[in-house]
Amino acid sequence: MNKILVFFVMLTIALTSCKNKNENCIPSAEVIEYPTDSVLNALNWPEDLVIKGFSGPKITPSPACMAVAASGEVFVGVDMMGSLGKEIGKGFIKRLVDCNHDGIMDYHTEFAQVDNPRGILPIGDQVFVLHTTFSDDTKKADNMDLVVLDDKDKDGIADGPPKVLIKNMSNSKYLRERGTDHATNGIQMGIDGWIYIAVGDFGFYNATDREGSKMTQLGGGIVRIRPDGTDMEVYSHGMRNIYDVAIDPFMNIFTRGNTNDGGGWNVRFTHQIQSGEYGYPILFKHFTEEILPALVDVGGGSGTGSLFMNDDRWPEKYNNVPMMADWGRNQLYIHRVTKDGPSFTQNEKQFIQLPQITDVDVDASGTMYLSAWDGAGYSGNPDKGYVVRVTPEDFTYESFVDVKEVSINDLIDLLKAKNAKSRLSAQYELLQRQESESVVQVLELAKEKNQALEVRAAAIFTYAQLAGAKGIAELVTLSKDASVQRFTLRALADRKEFVKKVPVQPFLTGLKSTSEEVKAAAIIGLGRLGNPSVAQELLQIKVPSSFAAPKINSEGPHATPNAEIIFPHLAVKALVELNAVDDCIAALGTDNEDLALWAMRYMHNPKVVKALIEAYNDSTDEVFKKKAIHTLARIYHKEAPYDTSWWWSTRPDTHGPYYKTMEWEQSPVIRSFLVAQFKARDKSNTPFFAELNSKYRLAIDAFGEVKFDEPKEDMPLVDFEKIKNKKGQIGEASIEDVILSLGKIKGNVQKGAGLFNTQGCVACHSINKDQVLKGPFMGQIGAIMNREQIAESILKPNASISQGFSTVQISTKGGDNYVGFVTAESADRLTIRNIVGDATELKKADIAERNELETSMMPAGLANALSFEEMASLVAFLSQQK
């Protein structure tokens, strides 16, 4: 009898659990001990946050990306291939659940198997995923797709095969040959309902959305698409390796990406403005007057996942900021942004230290999660990687409602939430229901002037999506409210399928606004409406004196904020979008001439060539004549069509203004004109034509040229057998190519032992335990690092500092300073050894200040003189040390 009673009790509990979540919540008491306490204690974490392990490598090894549902489920993209691996069937998405919200993961499921997951977006009962696809026949990488997976029964496992939203979102050739290290990456949804995609500098060819629309892009930037796989379009362009986007409640978008022009992998933090061109690699050095600059260059690093934190349960100093992970610097950074015209300035601050951090996200309760690669190498590692959970010190969990089960009124109230995740979740559910009742209520919320601005913005974008073309009149009326004008203008011009029904007057009114944000939205919107009658209004926007080309053979300011260049830059993009050729020609000789000439740089049209030549011949103004010559030289070539059969490598030619040039029908006309002017002018103009020839790469021999400082070439494909003994190859190669070489060149252990001495490694590292301990002990390095990790620690010492061997700076009360490794320490004394092994014993009572430095004592570049074969030999020797 008791057994029967127990059975019915258990059945009732199970049915109740299934009714609520279709899953049983069985709390776990197993506290995750990975990473170990010793590692956690060594990291620099804010004292007012509680950070603890959530998942280790047994469940989530090599986490490349991560996202958190509003209800708290953590989706981790496990990538056992890493950025350079090429094997099929080694990626999947794990779903982690803390069902009683005590900070301990209770259970997990394998949600789906996908190769190279690079972006995850869970919302509602759908999970959007960006990942590499493989050919079933060849077992090699095919391309990258954006897909959506459903989990309508909420069992933590995708219901069936994915539905493809965008196909071919990368470069097949280089995915196969290099891996996914420069491919398409993170995805985020804005409150405007678009999915924003971070595209790396592989670019893509014939990306195809669900409507069959195709698009090709040379280089990186941001692409966006509707959640149903329609309306794919470029948002901004000219980036290198951005990995993710951070989107604030007002649709400001931020990225942290890096560059490599032969001089390093410098990180640029950028405010991404719609239609903006950021110039990498062909404009961001020698044509910087044409681009929107980044907000700052912070030096070497490698940006990964990002989040705009908007949650009032977090301390003010951590709230309303872009949080940007940097894999190379082992840090989650905060960029405190300050308004600067229609853009921002910024102040970067270290926030949370985590070894090779890959991603960051937060749920609707305010619980944050971070994922860390933790030295898993360039091809993944089953024993490395973890997820941690982060909450404020006084955090109290607040449960999130099941949006599927609540009323329209409850969802409207949820739009008023003081955190972005709740508002987005409520909006998405409202859009799924498409009920007429909600349209009216959302509009009323948008009109409530006493609501917070982020709530009104959410309501406006929700209304625009619910009402479609039927909502245009109400949005026009609402645009008269100055406090929300920028959001209504953006919403009115947001969907190309509706813009023909949108009047231009609200945007022309916006052009005259004293609000820089409204004016920027108006300019962008006028370009999107497609009405050429507004060109004359756009041409009246003035070009500032900062619109000045860098001197020949010098680098322009591509990471210095310049708010005054934004309006004319956006106006030029709008004029080009409107194909305002006739209006630009008519502006020659007027006060609007400078903006017209700027726009003509992108108009490969015979009418433009003819008009410029005629205006030149009719003018006696030498300043104008030189501007006309420069404009004609700028359009002498066109960019060759991109078919992804080539890629510009990790160290591209940055000369510009095109990467792969081709002539067009007017090139002979322009050439004849330029040669005629060269012959007609006296010899004092020879330097002018030499600079013209070099800057625009005209290849007109008679002009002569100015020599450029050639960047070091880094070919994307290298025959290592032919060049493996070439001295100095390591210094000329990217770290990715060095790692690839290790897979093809075995190396000679005995030769490596000799290099360990001749390269100076022995000066700071011991191999045998009976030797003096100086820097990190190398006698067991092969047991704790694989070949790729060893190579990385040599090439990028700052990214792989051994635990216990951080560089320490000590200042004594007597005024002495020491920098080195602490090799012995007791309660009252310590021993510090400098880079040459000299030891100094200090009393702790005599120490005034002690700091651990982020940089290694080992200088970068020690292996630059080696060949690939020598580097492989050195790594082979070290990997034998176990």
PEVENQUI-V736365 format. One record per backbone hydrogen bond with DSSP energy under -0.5 kcal/mol. NH is the residue of the N-H (numbers start at 0). CO is the residue of the C=O. If there is no record, write none. Layout:
nh->{NH NH}
co->{CO CO}
//
This chain:
nh->{4 5 6 7 8 9 10 11 12 13 14 15 16 17 18 19 20 21 21 22 25 26 30 38 39 40 41 41 42 42 44 48 49 50 51 53 54 58 59 60 61 63 63 64 66 68 71 73 74 74 75 75 76 76 77 77 78 79 81 83 84 84 91 92 93 93 94 95 95 96 98 100 105 106 108 110 110 111 113 114 116 117 118 120 122 125 126 127 128 129 130 130 131 132 134 138 141 142 144 145 146 146 147 148 150 153 157 158 162 163 164 165 166 168 171 174 175 176 177 178 180 182 184 185 187 189 192 194 195 195 196 197 198 198 199 199 201 202 203 204 206 207 208 209 209 210 211 214 216 218 219 220 221 222 223 224 225 226 228 232 234 235 236 237 238 240 241 242 245 247 250 252 253 254 256 258 265 265 266 267 268 269 269 271 271 272 274 275 277 279 282 283 285 286 289 290 291 292 293 294 295 297 297 300 303 304 306 308 308 309 311 313 317 318 319 320 321 322 323 323 324 325 326 327 329 330 331 332 332 333 334 335 335 336 337 339 342 344 346 348 350 351 352 353 356 357 358 360 362 363 365 367 368 369 370 371 372 373 379 383 385 386 387 388 389 390 392 394 402 404 405 410 411 412 413 414 415 416 419 422 423 424 425 426 427 428 429 430 431 432 433 437 438 439 440 441 442 443 444 445 446 447 447 448 450 454 455 456 457 458 459 460 461 462 463 464 465 466 467 469 470 471 474 475 476 477 478 479 480 481 483 484 487 488 489 490 491 492 493 495 497 498 500 501 506 507 508 509 510 511 511 512 515 518 519 520 521 522 523 524 525 526 527 528 529 530 531 533 534 536 537 538 539 539 540 543 546 547 553 555 557 559 560 564 565 566 567 568 569 570 571 572 573 574 575 576 577 578 579 580 583 584 585 586 587 589 592 595 596 597 598 599 600 600 601 602 603 604 607 608 609 610 611 612 613 614 615 616 617 618 618 621 624 625 626 627 628 629 630 631 632 633 634 635 637 639 642 650 651 653 660 661 663 666 669 670 671 672 673 674 675 676 677 678 679 680 684 685 688 689 690 691 692 693 694 695 697 698 700 702 703 705 709 713 719 721 722 723 725 726 727 728 729 730 731 731 732 732 737 738 739 740 741 742 742 743 744 745 748 751 752 753 754 755 756 756 757 758 759 760 761 762 763 764 770 773 774 777 778 780 781 781 782 782 783 783 784 789 790 791 792 793 794 795 798 799 804 807 808 809 810 811 812 814 817 819 820 822 822 823 825 829 830 831 832 833 836 839 841 843 844 845 846 847 848 850 852 852 858 861 863 865 867 868 869 870 871 872 873 874 875 876 877 878 879 879 880 881}
co->{0 1 2 3 4 5 6 7 8 9 10 11 12 13 14 15 16 16 17 16 23 24 28 35 35 36 37 38 38 39 42 45 390 48 388 386 386 55 55 56 383 61 76 76 74 72 68 95 66 72 73 93 64 74 75 91 61 89 78 377 80 377 77 111 75 91 108 73 93 106 96 97 96 96 94 92 108 92 111 131 113 129 129 127 125 122 148 120 146 118 128 144 114 142 139 134 132 132 130 165 128 144 162 126 124 150 110 149 147 161 145 145 207 143 169 170 171 172 173 173 82 179 197 242 195 193 189 224 187 193 222 185 196 220 182 197 181 199 216 169 214 166 212 164 228 228 208 206 203 216 238 198 235 196 232 194 229 192 225 223 221 221 275 219 219 257 239 255 253 251 247 271 245 269 267 265 258 263 298 256 295 254 267 252 269 270 234 272 236 237 278 278 653 282 286 287 276 290 557 268 268 266 295 264 324 357 322 306 320 307 417 310 314 315 308 308 334 306 321 332 304 330 301 301 325 325 351 323 330 348 321 333 346 334 344 342 339 337 335 333 331 331 43 329 353 370 370 368 366 69 362 389 360 387 358 385 355 354 376 380 371 54 369 51 367 49 47 391 400 401 401 406 407 408 409 410 412 413 309 418 419 420 421 422 423 424 425 426 427 428 429 434 434 435 436 437 438 439 440 441 442 443 444 446 447 451 451 452 453 454 455 456 457 458 459 460 461 462 463 466 467 468 470 471 472 473 474 476 477 479 480 481 483 484 485 486 487 488 490 493 494 494 497 498 503 503 504 505 506 507 508 509 513 514 515 516 517 518 519 520 521 522 523 524 525 525 529 530 531 533 533 534 535 536 537 541 543 545 550 284 555 556 294 561 562 562 563 564 565 566 567 568 569 570 571 572 573 575 574 578 579 580 581 582 584 586 589 591 592 593 594 595 596 597 598 599 601 602 604 604 605 606 607 608 609 610 611 612 613 614 615 619 620 621 622 623 624 625 626 627 628 629 630 632 661 659 640 713 259 651 658 637 635 663 665 666 667 668 669 670 671 672 673 674 675 676 681 682 684 685 686 687 688 689 690 691 692 692 698 699 700 689 707 650 717 718 718 719 722 724 864 725 865 863 727 728 728 729 733 734 735 736 737 738 739 740 740 743 746 747 748 749 750 751 752 753 753 754 756 755 755 759 760 760 767 771 763 765 765 777 877 880 779 880 779 780 780 785 786 787 788 789 790 791 795 796 801 819 850 817 848 815 845 811 809 807 832 820 830 830 828 841 823 839 820 837 833 831 829 827 827 842 843 810 810 808 806 850 856 858 860 862 722 723 723 866 867 868 869 870 871 872 873 874 875 876 877 879}
//
